[in-house]
């Protein structure tokens, strides 16, 4: 069936938001955050990443940084609440990493979550996120 083939990579090791961010819990208790393959593809060529300040507290669902592409400026929303403990400085000089490797070198921030156990329940598993992408594609987004 050609309808079942995946056009975008959606790794099973992390959780997702309906706004196309991913959250990957790490062994040290922090959570790495970035945007999905679908999101970077929709943006096209990323030319600038406005990184937030380390130490900043953010709330789940808050727009806390932005990504500029040749098409538009897009807000990035916090998948979880917490403190930003690290930003990916590589993106300042190499914003194209977001396009080239959205789940690896193109990560954006690392957050020390304030309420992971509760907030992670509102995030999507890979197969749920895949349905969101399929719906958006059908809707012509």
HELIX and SHEET records of a PDB file:
HELIX    1   1 UNK A    2  UNK A    4  5                                   3    
HELIX    2   2 UNK A   37  UNK A   43  1                                   7    
HELIX    3   3 UNK A   90  UNK A   93  1                                   4    
HELIX    4   4 UNK A   97  UNK A  100  1                                   4    
HELIX    5   5 UNK A  116  UNK A  119  1                                   4    
HELIX    6   6 UNK A  120  UNK A  122  5                                   3    
HELIX    7   7 UNK A  126  UNK A  138  1                                  13    
SHEET    1   A 6 UNK A  15  UNK A  16  0                                        
SHEET    2   A 6 UNK A  21  UNK A  25 -1                                        
SHEET    3   A 6 UNK A  30  UNK A  35 -1                                        
SHEET    4   A 6 UNK A 109  UNK A 113 -1                                        
SHEET    5   A 6 UNK A  82  UNK A  87 -1                                        
SHEET    6   A 6 UNK A  57  UNK A  58 -1                                        
SHEET    1   B 3 UNK A  46  UNK A  50  0                                        
SHEET    2   B 3 UNK A  63  UNK A  69 -1                                        
SHEET    3   B 3 UNK A  73  UNK A  77 -1                                        
END                                                                             
